């Protein structure tokens, strides 16, 4: 996907979400202040399922007809801010965002949920990570990002560190009101290298969901998990954490699991369990043939499901992928 701060399967192995509100704030969300704008509502995906994930500059020069059926860009970022200068990046960001909104598209922002980096080294706009300078000296970290020694991964087991990161994320979001937030690195299942407890990941997700909702945003959490591998308890924990917000899945299916009748049934039932709860699911297949995935999904999806397939902005949408099928 786009740029090294955004979603990749490997990114999950190095981080988890780091946004946990104090319980007192959760108990009284009015302390967060009134919502700054209207939350995005899941749109009908039964006729056209594409959502655009990781949009960048360049989307504004594509033909408008390409976006005639689109209703959601999960996140939009200027990735060459260091080259054109922050002032120009700010103007380009606002102009392009307003253009997309004029198309009838909800436009979100990207936030890394677990990593911090010195502001002077961040080359995108809006900032995708909390500046390291904003974190207290007492903050605890689990290590650094591979290949980026100045980019630190917080210790999500430490409440004070989580709280400090959350407060800075909230300040970033206040600068850029948006109806939807794409929260990367939200959780990594142990079978995919996650180094923290699943229940702790889910607790963090729930906290940021509550925070974001109080600010007028719907959250989409990028989760590293193979749906068919989750236990009953893990599934219920994730559903409680996400509520009627959403998850993004880079590994929406496993060819190995789906080669058996039992594995296929288990994966299908997990999806139905989550979708029937009102949760939104954005499938972001980074491997394999997406057409095979779509054909399988059409065998069990319901017209009322909040179920979407990611698509890139620099190609005309393929109706065979994103249309209703036959």
C-alpha positions in Angstrom: 0.0 0.0 0.0 1.1 3.6 0.1 4.2 4.8 2.0 6.0 2.9 4.8 3.9 4.3 7.6 0.7 2.8 6.3 -0.8 -0.6 6.2 1.4 -3.5 5.4 1.2 -7.0 6.8 4.6 -6.6 8.4 3.6 -3.4 10.1 1.3 -5.3 12.3 4.1 -7.5 13.6 5.9 -4.5 15.0 3.1 -2.6 16.6 -0.3 -2.4 18.2 -2.7 0.3 18.8 -1.7 2.8 21.5 -4.8 4.8 22.2 -6.4 4.3 25.6 -8.6 6.9 27.3 -8.8 7.0 31.1 -11.8 5.2 32.4 -13.1 8.4 33.8 -13.3 10.0 30.3 -15.0 6.9 29.0 -17.6 7.1 31.7 -18.3 10.7 30.8 -17.6 11.3 27.2 -18.9 14.8 27.5 -15.5 15.7 28.9 -14.2 15.4 25.3 -16.4 18.3 24.2 -19.1 18.4 21.6 -18.5 16.6 18.2 -16.8 18.9 15.8 -18.7 17.5 12.8 -21.1 14.9 11.5 -20.0 11.3 11.7 -19.8 9.2 8.5 -22.6 6.7 8.2 -22.0 3.4 6.5 -23.3 3.6 3.0 -25.1 1.0 0.9 -22.5 -1.4 -0.6 -24.9 -3.8 -2.2 -24.6 -2.1 -5.6 -21.1 -0.7 -5.5 -18.6 -1.9 -2.8 -15.5 0.1 -3.4 -13.9 2.3 -0.8 -10.6 4.1 -1.5 -7.9 3.3 1.0 -4.7 5.3 1.3 -5.4 8.1 -1.2 -2.7 10.6 -2.0 -2.0 13.6 -4.1 -2.9 12.8 -7.7 -6.4 11.8 -7.0 -7.5 15.3 -8.0 -6.4 14.9 -11.6 -8.3 11.7 -12.3 -11.6 11.8 -14.2 -14.5 12.7 -12.0 -16.5 9.9 -13.6 -14.2 7.4 -11.9 -15.6 8.4 -8.6 -19.3 8.8 -9.5 -20.3 5.8 -7.3 -17.7 6.3 -4.5 -18.9 7.4 -1.1 -15.8 6.9 1.1 -12.1 7.7 1.1 -10.8 6.2 4.4 -7.8 8.4 4.5 -6.1 11.1 2.3 -2.5 12.3 2.8 0.0 14.5 0.9 3.0 12.3 0.8 5.5 14.8 -0.7 5.2 17.6 1.8 8.9 17.6 2.4 9.5 18.3 -1.3 6.9 21.0 -1.9 7.0 22.5 1.6 4.4 22.3 4.3 2.6 25.5 3.4 2.0 24.3 -0.1 1.1 20.8 1.2 -1.5 22.4 3.5 -3.1 24.2 0.6 -3.1 21.2 -1.6 -4.6 19.0 1.1 -7.5 21.4 1.8 -8.2 22.0 -1.9 -8.2 18.3 -2.8 -10.2 17.3 0.2 -12.9 19.9 -0.6 -12.9 18.7 -4.2 -13.6 15.1 -3.1 -16.3 16.3 -0.6 -18.0 18.1 -3.6 -18.2 14.7 -5.3 -20.3 13.5 -2.3 -17.4 11.5 -0.8 -16.6 11.3 2.9 -12.9 11.9 3.4 -11.0 10.6 6.4 -7.5 10.9 7.9 -4.7 8.4 8.6 -3.2 7.9 12.1 -0.6 5.5 13.3 -1.9 4.1 16.6 1.3 2.9 18.1 4.4 4.7 16.7 5.9 8.1 17.3 8.6 9.9 15.4 10.4 13.3 15.5 8.3 15.9 13.7 11.2 17.1 11.6 11.5 13.7 10.1 7.9 13.3 9.1 7.4 14.0 5.4 3.6 13.7 5.0 0.7 16.0 5.7 -1.3 15.8 7.9 1.2 14.2 10.2 0.6 10.4 10.3 2.3 10.0 13.6 2.4 11.8 16.9 5.6 13.7 17.2 8.1 12.1 19.6 8.7 15.5 21.1 5.1 15.5 22.5 5.7 12.4 24.5 6.8 12.7 28.2 10.3 11.6 29.0 8.9 8.8 31.2 7.1 7.2 28.2 7.9 3.5 27.7 8.6 1.9 24.4 8.9 -1.7 23.1 11.5 -0.9 20.5 12.0 0.9 17.2 10.5 0.5 13.7 12.7 -1.7 11.4 15.0 0.5 9.4 13.9 3.7 11.2 15.8 3.9 14.5 14.1 7.3 15.4 10.6 5.9 15.0 9.5 4.3 18.3 6.8 1.8 19.1 5.1 2.5 22.4 4.6 0.0 25.2 0.8 -0.3 25.2 0.8 -2.0 28.5 1.8 1.2 30.2 -1.3 3.4 31.0 0.6 6.6 31.3 2.3 6.1 27.9 -1.1 5.2 26.3 -2.7 8.3 27.8 0.1 10.6 26.6 -0.2 9.2 23.1 -4.0 9.5 23.1 -3.9 13.1 24.2 -1.6 14.0 21.3 -3.7 12.0 18.8 -6.7 14.0 20.0 -4.9 17.2 19.3 -4.0 16.1 15.8 -7.6 15.2 15.2 -8.8 18.5 16.5 -6.7 20.2 13.8 -8.3 18.1 11.1 -12.0 17.4 11.8 -13.1 14.4 9.7 -16.1 12.1 9.6 -14.0 9.0 9.6 -10.5 8.0 10.8 -8.3 5.2 9.5 -6.4 3.9 12.5 -3.5 1.7 11.5 -1.8 -1.0 13.5 -4.9 -1.4 15.7 -4.2 -5.0 16.7 -2.1 -8.0 15.7 -3.2 -11.5 16.5 -0.7 -13.8 18.1 -0.7 -16.1 15.1 0.5 -13.3 13.0 3.3 -12.2 15.4 1.3 -10.0 17.7 3.4 -9.5 20.9 0.6 -8.3 23.2 -2.5 -9.8 24.6 -5.5 -9.7 22.3 -7.7 -8.5 25.1 -5.4 -5.5 25.6 -5.6 -4.6 21.9 -9.4 -4.8 22.1 -9.5 -2.6 25.2 -7.4 0.0 23.4 -9.6 -0.2 20.3 -12.7 0.4 22.4 -11.2 3.4 24.0 -10.3 5.1 20.8 -13.6 4.2 19.3 -15.4 6.0 22.1 -13.0 9.0 21.9 -13.4 9.3 18.1 -17.2 9.0 18.3 -17.4 11.7 20.9 -15.4 13.9 18.4 -17.9 13.1 15.6 -15.8 10.5 13.7 -16.3 6.8 12.8 -13.2 4.7 13.2 -11.9 2.0 10.9 -9.3 -0.1 12.7 -6.7 -1.9 10.6 -6.4 -5.3 12.3 -3.9 -8.1 11.5 -5.9 -11.2 12.0 -7.2 -14.2 10.0 -10.9 -14.2 10.7 -11.1 -18.0 10.6 -8.4 -18.3 13.3 -10.1 -16.3 16.0 -11.6 -18.1 19.0 -15.1 -17.4 20.2 -13.8 -15.3 23.0 -11.5 -13.3 20.7 -14.3 -12.6 18.3 -16.6 -11.4 21.1 -13.8 -9.1 22.4 -13.3 -7.6 19.0 -17.0 -7.1 18.4 -17.3 -5.3 21.8 -14.3 -3.1 21.0 -15.3 -2.0 17.6 -19.1 -1.8 18.0 -20.7 -0.4 14.9 -17.5 1.2 13.7 -15.3 -0.8 11.4 -12.2 -2.9 10.7 -9.9 -3.2 7.7 -8.4 -6.6 6.9 -5.4 -7.1 4.7 -5.8 -10.9 5.0 -9.5 -11.3 4.5 -9.3 -15.0 3.7 -6.8 -17.8 3.7 -6.6 -20.2 0.8 -5.4 -22.9 3.1 -8.4 -22.6 5.5 -10.8 -22.3 2.6 -9.6 -25.6 1.1 -11.5 -27.5 3.8 -15.2 -27.4 4.3 -14.7 -26.9 8.0 -12.4 -23.9 7.5 -14.7 -22.3 5.0 -17.7 -22.6 7.2 -15.8 -21.2 10.2 -14.5 -18.2 8.3 -17.9 -17.5 6.8 -19.6 -17.8 10.2 -17.1 -15.4 11.7 -17.9 -12.8 9.1 -21.6 -13.2 9.5 -21.3 -12.9 13.3 -19.5 -9.6 12.9 -21.5 -8.1 10.1 -24.8 -9.1 11.7 -23.7 -7.0 14.7 -23.6 -3.9 12.6 -19.8 -3.7 12.3 -18.3 -2.5 9.0 -15.7 -4.6 7.3 -13.3 -3.3 4.6 -11.4 -6.0 2.8 -8.0 -4.9 1.6 -6.6 -8.0 -0.2 -2.8 -7.5 -0.7 -2.2 -11.0 -2.0 -4.1 -13.4 -4.3 -6.8 -12.7 -6.9 -9.4 -10.4 -5.5 -11.9 -11.7 -8.0 -11.8 -15.1 -6.3 -12.4 -13.4 -3.0 -15.3 -11.4 -4.3 -17.0 -14.5 -5.9 -16.7 -16.3 -2.5 -18.1 -13.3 -0.6 -21.1 -13.1 -2.9 -22.2 -16.6 -1.8 -22.9 -15.5 1.7 -23.2 -11.7 1.9 -26.5 -9.9 2.6 -27.6 -6.7 0.9 -27.7 -4.9 4.2 -24.1 -5.8 5.2 -21.6 -3.0 5.7 -19.0 -4.9 3.6 -16.6 -3.2 1.3 -13.6 -3.9 -0.9 -10.7 -1.5 -1.1 -9.7 0.0 -4.5 -7.0 2.3 -5.7 -7.8 5.8 -6.9 -5.6 5.8 -9.9 -7.6 3.2 -11.8 -11.1 3.2 -13.2 -13.2 0.9 -11.0 -13.8 -2.6 -12.3 -17.5 -3.4 -12.1 -16.7 -7.1 -12.0 -15.1 -6.5 -8.6 -17.1 -3.7 -7.1 -20.5 -4.2 -8.8 -23.3 -6.4 -7.5 -22.4 -9.4 -9.6 -25.0 -11.9 -10.9 
